[in-house]
Amino acid sequence: MAAKKKDPRRERGEAIRHKLWKGKRAEPSAVMTDIMDVSVEHLFGDIWTRPGLKLRDRSMITVTALMVLVRPAQLKVHLKGALNVGISRKEIKEMAIHLAHYGGWPASMTAMSVVEEVFKEVDAEARAEKAAKAKKKPAKRKPAKKK
């Protein structure tokens, strides 16, 4: 059996996904596999890698679109990606405030509730990682006193 040829679109798409989500991702269910393949290869491999916009800009555009379209499940995922590519919490909150005047107050309020939820999750994950690292480090021993 011949080795499977690497698909450059998939490789580009996986690289973008890694930058956004630091390699953290759930494996898609059997039902979701095909749509996820299209997302990785076309959306992330072709669209997110086009010249003209930086990754941070594309992330910001995506987050604002999801806010206005009131897509909380996808917004939650992309907010974590936005934080990972350098969009600050302050910028995210300002995006929602700004969009309230263009996309509607209810959309912005929904977005802010998702933002708050994601910030809490990210903080809890950071605390858990810090605690796990602390457990792995051996306790520092104090030098014995000389008599």
N, C-alpha and C positions, 0 to 999 in steps of 0.2 A: 504494500500500500504506500503510495507516494505521500510525502509530507505535505501538509496543508500550507499553501502559499499565504504569507502575511498580507493582509489588506491594509494599505496605507491610510485609507479613510478611517478604518476602525482604530488603527494605532493613533492617529491624530485625535480622534474622538475620545479615546481612553485617556490620552494625555491631558486633554482639557478637563475631563471629569475628575482626574486625579488632582489637578490644580484647584478645582472648585471644592471638592469634598475630601481631599487628603486621603484618598483611597478607601474611605468609609462608604460602603454601599451594600445594600441588601441584594441578594441574587434574585432576579425576577422569577415570578411563578411561571408555570408552563403557559398560562394564558397571556402573560405580559412579555414573553421572550421576543416575539416578532416585533412588537412596537418598540421595545427597548433596543433591538438591533438597528432599526431604522433611526431611532434617536441618536444612538452612538455614532453610527456611520454617516448619516446625512446631517442631522442637526448640529452635533458637536464636531464631527469630522470635516464637514464642508462649510457650514454656515458660521459657526463660532471661530473658525480659523481663517476666515476671509481677511484680506488686508483692509486697512482703513480704520478699524477700531481696535483698541486694546481690550484684553480680556476683562479688565475692571469696568470699562465702559459698557461692554456687552452685558455684563452681569447687572450693572445698574439699570440698563434699559429693560432687561428681562424682569427684574424685581418690580420696577415701576409699572410695567405692563400687567404683571400678575396682580398688583395692588388694584389697579383700575378695573381689571376684568373680574375681580373678586374670586380669585382661585386660591383659597387658603391652603390646600394640600400642597400644591406646587410652589406657592409662595414660601411656605415653611422650608422646603428643601433648598430653594434658591437663596433665601436669606442666609442660611448657613454657608452657602457658597460665596455669597457676597462678602461676608465677614472674613472668609479665608483668603479672598483676593484683595483685601485692604480697604474695603468700604467700611467706614466707621459706624458705630452705633448712632452717633449724632447725625451723620449724613443720612442714614436709613430713616430716622425719625423725621428729619426735614423733608425727605422725599415724600413721605406720607402726608405731611402737613401741606406741602406744595400741591400735591395731587388732589387734595380735598376740594380745591377751588376749580379744578379742571375735570376731574373724574367723578366728583360727587362726594358729599360728606359721608354717607353710609359706607361707601367703598373704603374711604380713608379710615373710618372707625374700625371696620373689620380688619383692615391691614394692620392697624396699630395693636389690636388684640393679638394677632398672629405674631407681630414683632415682639411684643411683651413675652409671649409664650416661648418663642425661640431664644430670646436673651436669657430667660430663666433656665432653659435646657442647656444652653451653651455654658452657662456659669456652673450648673450642676455637673456637667461632663468634665469641666476644667478642675473642679474640686475633687472629683473621683480620680482623675488622672494624677493629680498632685498627691492624693492619699496613697494611691498604688505605688507611685515612685518612692514615697517616703517609707513604705513597707519594705521595698527592695533594698534600700540602702542600709548597710550595717550601722548599728549605733556607734557613735564616736565614743571611744574610750578615753577617759581622762588619764593622763600620765600618772604613774605612781609617784607619790611624794617621796623625796629622798629623806632618809633619817639621819 
